[in-house]
Amino acid sequence: MKVSVDIDDNYEETKVTIQCKEVDDSIKDILDFLKGREIEFIVGRDGDMQHILKPANIHYFYSRKDEVFAVTADGEFKVKEKLYELEQLLSSRQFVRLSKSVIANLYELSRFEASFNGTLCVHFKSGKKEYVTRHYVSSIKEALKMNRRK
């Protein structure tokens, strides 16, 4: 891997460009590191109270109607970000899309089971569960390294 740094007082902001043949694990690590530098917390609202939530403490995000909620051990909090925005901001090594309406923290999963219709039922350490739609089954298996042969 070749790394170049161009330092110039005339630059208004820092810009990172990655040129690669394909996005492999090392590139994902770099991207996740850069994303992680941007988002250290998410503000969640519970009534009139605003809570500072660390991404590592969030079990999953889900959308209902036009609202997005973060689920933690302390409860559910409404967040201002849309799911697609959270997906771009959060580490792809830690958070994975389960369906159009759910993004989960891989470190909060405890187990999962196959359903009869090709979906997966994911169980969280908290005891809650969500379903992985067929469209996202392969991506969660890849994230959990289940597609590798021994």
C-alpha positions in Angstrom: 0.0 0.0 0.0 1.4 3.4 -1.0 0.6 6.4 1.2 1.0 10.0 0.3 0.5 13.1 2.4 0.3 16.6 0.8 0.5 19.4 3.4 -0.3 22.9 2.2 -1.5 26.0 4.1 -3.8 26.9 1.2 -6.1 23.9 1.8 -9.4 24.9 3.5 -10.2 21.4 4.8 -8.7 17.9 4.9 -9.6 15.7 2.0 -8.9 11.9 1.9 -8.9 10.1 -1.4 -8.4 6.3 -1.6 -7.5 4.8 -5.0 -7.7 1.0 -5.1 -8.5 -1.9 -7.3 -11.1 -3.2 -4.9 -12.5 -2.6 -1.4 -10.8 -5.3 0.7 -10.6 -5.6 4.5 -7.7 -3.2 4.8 -9.6 -0.5 2.9 -12.7 -1.1 5.1 -10.5 -0.7 8.2 -9.3 2.6 6.9 -12.8 3.8 6.1 -14.2 2.7 9.4 -11.3 4.4 11.2 -12.1 7.7 9.4 -15.8 7.3 10.0 -15.2 6.6 13.6 -13.3 9.8 14.0 -16.4 11.7 12.8 -19.0 10.2 15.0 -18.2 9.9 18.7 -21.8 10.1 19.9 -25.4 10.4 18.8 -28.0 12.6 20.5 -31.1 10.7 21.4 -34.3 12.2 22.7 -36.6 10.7 25.3 -39.5 13.1 25.8 -37.9 16.5 26.7 -34.6 14.9 27.8 -31.7 14.6 25.4 -29.2 11.8 26.0 -25.7 11.4 24.6 -25.4 7.9 23.2 -22.2 6.2 22.3 -22.5 4.1 19.2 -20.9 1.1 21.0 -23.8 1.2 23.5 -26.5 1.1 20.9 -28.0 -2.3 20.2 -29.8 -1.3 17.1 -31.6 1.4 15.2 -35.0 1.0 13.7 -37.4 3.2 11.8 -41.1 3.4 12.4 -43.1 5.7 10.1 -40.9 8.7 9.6 -39.0 8.4 12.9 -35.7 6.6 13.8 -35.0 5.2 17.2 -31.8 3.9 18.9 -32.3 1.0 21.3 -29.9 0.7 24.2 -29.9 -1.1 27.6 -31.4 2.1 29.0 -34.3 2.2 26.6 -35.3 3.7 23.2 -34.3 7.1 22.1 -35.5 9.1 19.1 -32.6 10.3 16.9 -32.7 13.0 14.2 -30.6 11.0 11.7 -32.2 8.8 9.0 -31.2 5.2 8.7 -29.2 5.7 5.5 -27.3 8.6 7.2 -26.4 6.4 10.2 -25.3 3.6 7.8 -22.9 6.0 6.2 -21.6 7.4 9.6 -21.2 4.2 11.6 -18.5 1.6 11.2 -19.4 -1.1 8.7 -17.4 -3.6 10.9 -19.7 -2.9 13.8 -23.1 -2.0 12.3 -24.9 -3.9 9.6 -28.2 -3.5 7.9 -30.8 -6.2 8.8 -33.7 -4.8 6.7 -34.9 -1.6 5.2 -35.9 -0.5 8.7 -33.2 -1.9 11.0 -29.4 -1.4 11.5 -27.8 -3.6 14.2 -24.7 -3.5 16.3 -22.9 -6.8 15.6 -21.4 -6.8 19.0 -24.8 -6.8 20.6 -26.0 -10.0 18.8 -26.2 -13.2 20.9 -27.6 -15.7 18.4 -29.7 -16.2 15.4 -31.8 -18.8 13.8 -33.0 -19.5 10.3 -36.7 -19.0 9.5 -38.7 -21.1 7.1 -39.1 -18.3 4.6 -35.3 -17.7 4.0 -35.0 -14.9 6.6 -33.0 -15.0 9.8 -34.2 -14.2 13.3 -31.5 -12.3 15.2 -31.5 -12.3 19.0 -29.8 -9.5 20.9 -28.1 -9.8 24.3 -30.9 -7.7 25.6 -33.4 -10.4 24.8 -35.0 -8.4 21.9 -35.1 -9.8 18.4 -35.4 -8.6 14.9 -35.5 -10.3 11.5 -33.0 -10.1 8.7 -34.8 -9.9 5.4 -33.7 -12.2 2.5 -32.1 -9.3 0.7 -29.7 -8.7 3.6 -29.0 -12.3 4.7 -25.8 -12.6 2.6 -24.4 -9.3 3.9 -24.9 -10.3 7.6 -23.4 -13.7 6.9 -20.4 -12.0 5.3 -20.1 -9.6 8.3 -20.1 -12.5 10.6 -17.7 -14.4 8.4 -20.1 -17.3 7.9 -19.5 -17.7 4.2 -16.0 -18.9 4.6 -15.4 -22.6 4.0 -13.1 -24.6 6.3 
